Amino acid sequence: MVRRFLLQCALLALPIALLFAAVAWVDPYALFGDVGPVSQELKEKNLYHSGRTMPFSNMLWKLIDFRRTPNGNVLLGDSRLSRFDTDSLERFTGDRYYNFGIPGGNFVTIDHLFRYADSLTTLRNVYVQVAFRGMETNQNFDVYKEPRMILEKPVSYVYNRRVMEAAGLNLISRFAPDLLSYDMPGAGNWEMVLEAEKESAEHFVLDTTVYERLQHIADRCRAEGANLVFVEYPTHPDLQGIMADAGLTAQRKQYLERLRSLAPVIDLDRAGLFPADRGFWRDPLHLTVDAQRMLIHHIWVAKN
């Protein structure tokens, strides 16, 4: 009787065990290295499949990847930095940088990732992509916690629902790619972004606790002898106008002055500095990958 019961339990558990094994085999975030039926290149492409999954996917991938190959040169920021061409940067500077740009990232993310990188290596150059708009109080959500918990408890990797979903996506992308479409700005996206930014600007309340996070970064860089630079990324003139119309110019000036008391600041969000032609922009917040290459000269030459 007991034997029969155990056999039934084993049969019931078999599909679940096979599912977990399949997730480990596909390994969508390369936790186990370069294994499985999907190439590393395709796995990285799938990080950007959907705006819904980008924050988790990019975060987990980069936590795993950086732990495997720590780098003392890091870039920290949000989605506007996530597609930055680090190969072009390496050709320009001679140094390899690790890109911790996270879609959906914010100052909470930057704080967590700086501490994570600082715990794994001696930092040499730290470039933080900051954003005045990101100082708003409702921008304090945390996209770091769940991926970090998976790293601390690796067995949860195979049964995490997001990892399971990513494993399925990777299999489809490998064996039936025609069934997939990847995240692209749709019709009306430009106006939708502007409307959301206008709503935020009109109700803007500055979160002063961000300065404490940035102070920690500045203190640690100073203690380690690391070079720290804050970079205010450009936005389209349409968005610059919204911020000015909301009466935020004086607050933005004070914010930049506060940042300059911590470290050098390169302010690229100034009228006329970058083309207003929409061909250079994915939306009012995001430059195209090609347009972002123009930033290299402004940031690294400005430092030197």
Phi and psi in degrees as a GROMACS rama.xvg file:
@    title "Ramachandran Plot"
@    xaxis  label "Phi"
@    yaxis  label "Psi"
@TYPE xy
-63.8634  -39.5127  VAL-2
-62.1502  -42.1479  ARG-3
-65.7121  -39.5952  ARG-4
-63.3903  -43.923  PHE-5
-64.9552  -35.9705  LEU-6
-64.9092  -43.0216  LEU-7
-63.0156  -41.4014  GLN-8
-62.203  -40.512  CYS-9
-65.6214  -40.1905  ALA-10
-66.5196  -38.2674  LEU-11
-68.0585  -35.2276  LEU-12
-79.6452  -18.4856  ALA-13
-58.0599  -48.0572  LEU-14
-59.7117  -38.0481  PRO-15
-66.4125  -43.0861  ILE-16
-62.1685  -39.977  ALA-17
-65.5691  -38.3696  LEU-18
-62.6297  -47.5081  LEU-19
-62.1652  -38.9739  PHE-20
-64.7675  -38.0328  ALA-21
-65.6154  -40.5989  ALA-22
-62.0185  -44.5071  VAL-23
-64.1601  -36.8271  ALA-24
-66.8888  -46.1038  TRP-25
-70.0052  -41.5754  VAL-26
48.8784  67.2748  ASP-27
-62.8501  -22.5467  PRO-28
-112.647  17.4104  TYR-29
56.6537  37.0983  ALA-30
-63.2706  -33.8611  LEU-31
-99.9901  9.53958  PHE-32
101.299  -160.247  GLY-33
-85.4308  80.4562  ASP-34
-130.711  171.976  VAL-35
87.1452  -179.944  GLY-36
-84.8041  -5.56671  PRO-37
-111.619  132.328  VAL-38
-68.9029  157.147  SER-39
-59.9716  -39.5016  GLN-40
-61.508  -42.7852  GLU-41
-71.6967  -36.6043  LEU-42
-60.1069  -42.7668  LYS-43
-66.2358  -38.3166  GLU-44
-60.7837  -38.4538  LYS-45
-70.7364  -14.4507  ASN-46
-60.8768  -24.6944  LEU-47
-109.364  23.151  TYR-48
-64.1762  -42.8163  HIS-49
-143.447  140.542  SER-50
-60.3273  -26.5855  GLY-51
-68.2114  -36.2088  ARG-52
-101.878  -9.83368  THR-53
-57.0226  -46.4574  MET-54
-57.9141  -51.8805  PRO-55
-63.004  -47.6098  PHE-56
-62.8736  -47.438  SER-57
-64.902  -40.4503  ASN-58
-63.6561  -50.6766  MET-59
-64.5277  -43.4445  LEU-60
-57.4968  -46.7103  TRP-61
-74.5249  -32.7493  LYS-62
-62.1492  -44.3632  LEU-63
-67.2534  -47.0026  ILE-64
-64.5516  -43.0076  ASP-65
-68.6682  -37.8331  PHE-66
-60.391  -34.524  ARG-67
-74.5343  -37.7513  ARG-68
-135.419  75.3739  THR-69
-60.4299  150.047  PRO-70
-140.135  132.077  ASN-71
-75.6668  -8.63172  GLY-72
-106.79  116.239  ASN-73
-130.694  147.685  VAL-74
-112.33  128.593  LEU-75
-121.114  134.313  LEU-76
175.133  -159.763  GLY-77
-109.38  -155.091  ASP-78
-62.9696  -26.5207  SER-79
-68.7327  -23.9565  ARG-80
-92.8705  -18.8554  LEU-81
-63.2531  -26.7869  SER-82
-101.125  16.1097  ARG-83
-62.8373  138.769  PHE-84
-84.6574  92.2394  ASP-85
-72.6706  -20.431  THR-86
-66.7004  -44.0441  ASP-87
-65.0515  -37.1398  SER-88
-63.3665  -41.2665  LEU-89
-64.3459  -40.1051  GLU-90
-64.2958  -32.7983  ARG-91
-78.6574  -40.9066  PHE-92
-101.422  -21.4228  THR-93
83.2275  -0.37555  GLY-94
-116.677  143.901  ASP-95
-91.5688  131.487  ARG-96
-115.413  146.24  TYR-97
-96.2538  128.708  TYR-98
-94.6586  105.782  ASN-99
-98.1446  31.0643  PHE-100
-71.0507  125.272  GLY-101
-122.121  118.304  ILE-102
-54.4719  131.526  PRO-103
82.6652  2.89801  GLY-104
-73.2105  164.994  GLY-105
-156.728  -166.397  ASN-106
-68.7262  -27.4433  PHE-107
-63.971  -45.0231  VAL-108
-60.4574  -47.1879  THR-109
-58.1876  -44.1008  ILE-110
-59.8679  -49.7708  ASP-111
-61.238  -45.2411  HIS-112
-71.6851  -34.0235  LEU-113
-61.7545  -47.161  PHE-114
-62.7108  -37.4012  ARG-115
-64.4825  -50.029  TYR-116
-62.6544  -40.2713  ALA-117
-64.3056  -28.4036  ASP-118
-78.5114  -15.892  SER-119
-107.807  -17.0999  LEU-120
-157.375  167.457  THR-121
-87.2632  116.464  THR-122
-77.5255  141.956  LEU-123
-116.45  -46.4475  ARG-124
-132.564  123.669  ASN-125
-124.955  114.386  VAL-126
-110.855  119.861  TYR-127
-109.137  115.276  VAL-128
-78.8821  104.683  GLN-129
-97.7669  169.635  VAL-130
-154.356  121.616  ALA-131
-58.8958  -39.9517  PHE-132
-62.1875  -26.0599  ARG-133
-77.8463  -3.081  GLY-134
-81.8821  -4.40382  MET-135
-65.1406  143.104  GLU-136
-61.8601  -26.9348  THR-137
-83.6406  6.36215  ASN-138
-98.6243  31.1704  GLN-139
-108.468  23.2924  ASN-140
-73.4793  165.608  PHE-141
-123.688  112.082  ASP-142
-101.608  6.51644  VAL-143
-90.9189  -32.5278  TYR-144
-59.0169  -52.2946  LYS-145
-65.1939  -48.2394  GLU-146
-59.8177  -38.0559  PRO-147
-64.8536  -37.8531  ARG-148
-63.8322  -35.6076  MET-149
-64.5544  -39.7439  ILE-150
-64.0355  -36.6672  LEU-151
-76.5331  -22.9154  GLU-152
-131.925  75.1101  LYS-153
-56.6211  -27.3172  PRO-154
-62.0265  -25.9982  VAL-155
-71.4528  -14.4725  SER-156
-56.0999  -43.8737  TYR-157
-77.1009  -15.7395  VAL-158
-118.165  7.34878  TYR-159
-69.9255  131.122  ASN-160
-62.5417  -33.8361  ARG-161
-70.4468  -38.5069  ARG-162
-67.8597  -39.4711  VAL-163
-59.8837  -44.7209  MET-164
-61.8555  -41.2732  GLU-165
-65.9539  -36.1765  ALA-166
-62.8176  -42.9081  ALA-167
-62.6279  -42.2157  GLY-168
-60.2012  -43.0335  LEU-169
-64.7377  -38.6317  ASN-170
-64.7634  -42.1537  LEU-171
-63.9073  -43.32  ILE-172
-64.0528  -27.7339  SER-173
-83.0594  -40.9152  ARG-174
-109.052  -17.2669  PHE-175
-145.436  59.0226  ALA-176
-61.4365  -25.0004  PRO-177
-66.6511  -15.3683  ASP-178
-80.4393  -10.2203  LEU-179
-107.057  149.858  LEU-180
-131.191  147.788  SER-181
-106.331  158.797  TYR-182
-57.2666  120.829  ASP-183
-140.61  143.216  MET-184
-59.2843  129.601  PRO-185
-92.5834  177.648  GLY-186
-61.2493  133.647  ALA-187
84.6618  -1.23976  GLY-188
-65.1064  -36.9146  ASN-189
-58.2654  -50.5945  TRP-190
-67.0264  -34.5831  GLU-191
-64.1074  -42.8278  MET-192
-63.1441  -44.5199  VAL-193
-62.2884  -39.5856  LEU-194
-65.2699  -41.9907  GLU-195
-65.4482  -40.0206  ALA-196
-69.2318  -34.5159  GLU-197
-65.6795  -42.956  LYS-198
-61.1465  -43.5238  GLU-199
-66.2096  -42.487  SER-200
-64.6155  -37.6737  ALA-201
-70.4641  -20.1636  GLU-202
-119.545  29.2726  HIS-203
-69.061  125.994  PHE-204
-129.548  119.631  VAL-205
-75.5402  132.36  LEU-206
-92.1594  100.294  ASP-207
-71.558  -15.7013  THR-208
-66.0256  -18.7574  THR-209
-59.6502  -36.9543  VAL-210
-61.6163  -31.1217  TYR-211
-66.4172  -39.6278  GLU-212
-64.4861  -43.2189  ARG-213
-70.2728  -32.2723  LEU-214
-62.792  -40.0807  GLN-215
-61.6251  -44.046  HIS-216
-60.9861  -45.4663  ILE-217
-62.9779  -42.175  ALA-218
-64.3835  -43.6356  ASP-219
-67.1068  -40.7766  ARG-220
-63.65  -40.8085  CYS-221
-64.0912  -41.89  ARG-222
-66.0481  -33.5951  ALA-223
-90.7584  -7.43696  GLU-224
75.8367  23.4851  GLY-225
-87.0351  146.277  ALA-226
-80.9525  126.183  ASN-227
-120.98  131.082  LEU-228
-136.234  132.693  VAL-229
-95.5463  134.078  PHE-230
-123.692  115.446  VAL-231
-83.7226  110.389  GLU-232
-69.9328  151.142  TYR-233
-72.4802  151.15  PRO-234
-124.543  162.171  THR-235
-68.5986  149.104  HIS-236
-52.2299  -30.8625  PRO-237
-58.2729  -40.7386  ASP-238
-78.6551  -36.4371  LEU-239
-58.1761  -39.4255  GLN-240
-64.618  -38.3843  GLY-241
-62.7335  -43.962  ILE-242
-64.2353  -40.3987  MET-243
-66.9696  -42.7606  ALA-244
-64.4247  -27.4762  ASP-245
-80.2116  0.0756832  ALA-246
76.7682  30.2469  GLY-247
-100.778  5.36002  LEU-248
-60.8088  -45.5893  THR-249
-65.3204  -42.0865  ALA-250
-63.5689  -38.7139  GLN-251
-64.7782  -39.4158  ARG-252
-62.7943  -42.6008  LYS-253
-64.5399  -39.4068  GLN-254
-60.5923  -44.7837  TYR-255
-65.1809  -38.1473  LEU-256
-63.9756  -39.5006  GLU-257
-64.659  -42.9973  ARG-258
-62.7321  -38.9885  LEU-259
-66.7987  -20.813  ARG-260
-74.8564  -14.0108  SER-261
-100.72  -38.4871  LEU-262
-167.824  165.854  ALA-263
-58.039  144.061  PRO-264
-124.846  131.911  VAL-265
-111.058  110.55  ILE-266
-96.0564  104.691  ASP-267
-99.4019  -0.152803  LEU-268
-95.541  63.5048  ASP-269
-125.314  144.658  ARG-270
-57.8713  133.682  ALA-271
83.9464  -3.73964  GLY-272
-77.498  -33.5708  LEU-273
-127.512  153.81  PHE-274
-59.5282  139.572  PRO-275
-83.013  -12.9022  ALA-276
-54.9169  123.854  ASP-277
-64.8099  -14.1841  ARG-278
-64.5496  -18.2902  GLY-279
-90.591  -3.01788  PHE-280
-127.76  140.343  TRP-281
-76.9692  -37.9193  ARG-282
-160.808  -179.316  ASP-283
-61.5783  -13.6037  PRO-284
-101.89  -27.3116  LEU-285
-116.65  117.592  HIS-286
-70.5088  154.325  LEU-287
-68.2127  167.025  THR-288
-60.4577  -43.5164  VAL-289
-62.8478  -43.2239  ASP-290
-66.6127  -31.7949  ALA-291
-64.6118  -24.2095  GLN-292
-63.2332  -24.9896  ARG-293
-65.4987  -23.9004  MET-294
-68.7301  -28.4406  LEU-295
-55.885  -48.2099  ILE-296
-61.9005  -42.7592  HIS-297
-66.4753  -40.8596  HIS-298
-79.794  -50.6985  ILE-299
-81.6384  -32.4201  TRP-300
-70.4244  -37.9388  VAL-301
-59.6579  -37.169  ALA-302
-68.0141  -40.7935  LYS-303
